[in-house]
Amino acid sequence: LPCDITGDISYEELRAAAYDDSRKGLPLQLI
């Protein structure tokens, strides 16, 4: 995801994406 996140991405989806990334072993950066 780009740093300038637009309003069409909900916070729920953002959390889900960050959680999914963390499950893949990537560092969690978006909290």
TISE-967011 format. One record per residue (C-alpha): y, x, z. Coordinates in Angstrom, 1 decimal. Layout:
// residues N
      y      x      z
      Y      X      Z
...
// end
This chain:
// residues 31
      y      x      z
    0.0    0.0    0.0
    3.5    1.2   -0.8
    6.0    1.8    2.0
    8.3   -0.9    0.9
    6.1   -3.9    1.6
    7.4   -7.2    0.1
    7.3  -10.6    1.7
    4.4  -11.9   -0.4
    2.0   -9.9    1.7
    1.4  -11.7    5.0
    1.1   -9.9    8.3
   -2.5  -11.2    8.7
   -3.5   -9.7    5.3
   -1.8   -6.4    6.2
   -3.7   -6.2    9.5
   -6.9   -7.1    7.7
   -6.3   -4.3    5.1
   -5.5   -1.8    7.8
   -8.6   -2.8    9.8
  -10.7   -2.5    6.6
   -9.3    0.9    5.9
  -10.0    2.0    9.5
  -13.6    0.9    9.1
  -13.9    3.2    6.1
  -12.8    6.1    8.2
   -9.2    6.4    7.1
   -6.5    6.9    9.7
   -4.7    3.8   10.9
   -1.0    4.2   10.0
    0.4    0.7    9.7
    0.5   -0.4   13.3
// end
